[in-house]
Amino acid sequence: SRSSVSEVQWEAEFFSLQDSNTRLVAALHEANASVEQWKKQLAAYQEEAESLRQRVAELESQGTQDSCSENSKEELSQTLEELELLLKAKDEEIQLLKSQKCGRWEAEGEREETLQKLQELEARNAELEQRLHLAEQTLAESLAEREKMHNEVTKVAEIMDVKVFELSELRQGLAKLVES
């Protein structure tokens, strides 16, 4: 009688452990799928940051075209804001994963692999933040250079106006000399 009660208890515990194992495996698969998705998104963000850097370089070379640079400046600012929001969201997801990792992964090998992936994501996130900071710096430098060029062009235009006025007066003076 005792052995049959023990057997029932062991079976119940076995099924309970089997159910827990199934849930843990499902959670691990879900986490791995999320990590893969984040990797893809991160790669896309890196490509977008690189294209922004190239666009900023193009804008610097076209610094004298005001209408184009105004649109590009707004476009870059909007894209930079979007990237900052995406980075913030990814940071929150990483923090959520960190808080959940202890309760979900009990197998040491799987846990180590997940931790490594998390560290890689954090490193890529930091790199993306650095790229974003560089893009913001480049944009600020570009805008400052554009403002400087605008001021210089304005000064040259003022000097040209003065010179044209002086030449006009000289011409009038010469015309008076020729008439007399």
QUIFEN-V478871 format. One record per residue. N is the residue number from 1. PSI is psi in whole degrees, -180 to 180 (NA if undefined). Layout:
N;PSI
N;PSI
//
This chain:
1;-41
2;-40
3;-36
4;-36
5;-44
6;-40
7;-42
8;-43
9;-43
10;-41
11;-42
12;-43
13;-39
14;-46
15;-36
16;-45
17;-38
18;-42
19;-44
20;-42
21;-43
22;-44
23;-41
24;-42
25;-43
26;-43
27;-39
28;-43
29;-41
30;-43
31;-42
32;-41
33;-41
34;-42
35;-44
36;-42
37;-42
38;-37
39;-45
40;-45
41;-41
42;-41
43;-40
44;-40
45;-38
46;-42
47;-41
48;-40
49;-39
50;-41
51;-35
52;-41
53;-42
54;-38
55;-39
56;-40
57;-41
58;-41
59;-38
60;-38
61;-21
62;32
63;-23
64;-8
65;97
66;-48
67;-41
68;-42
69;-31
70;-48
71;-43
72;-38
73;-46
74;-42
75;-45
76;-43
77;-43
78;-44
79;-40
80;-40
81;-41
82;-42
83;-40
84;-42
85;-41
86;-41
87;-42
88;-42
89;-42
90;-38
91;-43
92;-40
93;-39
94;-43
95;-39
96;-43
97;-41
98;-42
99;-27
100;-16
101;-36
102;-39
103;-22
104;-39
105;109
106;-26
107;124
108;-43
109;-46
110;-38
111;-44
112;-43
113;-43
114;-42
115;-41
116;-44
117;-40
118;-42
119;-39
120;-43
121;-42
122;-40
123;-44
124;-38
125;-44
126;-41
127;-41
128;-40
129;-40
130;-43
131;-41
132;-44
133;-43
134;-42
135;-40
136;-42
137;-46
138;-41
139;-44
140;-42
141;-40
142;-44
143;-39
144;-43
145;-40
146;-43
147;-42
148;-45
149;-38
150;-44
151;-42
152;-41
153;-40
154;-44
155;-45
156;-39
157;-41
158;-43
159;-40
160;-40
161;-44
162;-45
163;-41
164;-42
165;-44
166;-41
167;-38
168;-44
169;-40
170;-41
171;-44
172;-40
173;-42
174;-37
175;-38
176;-39
177;-39
178;-35
179;-32
180;NA
//
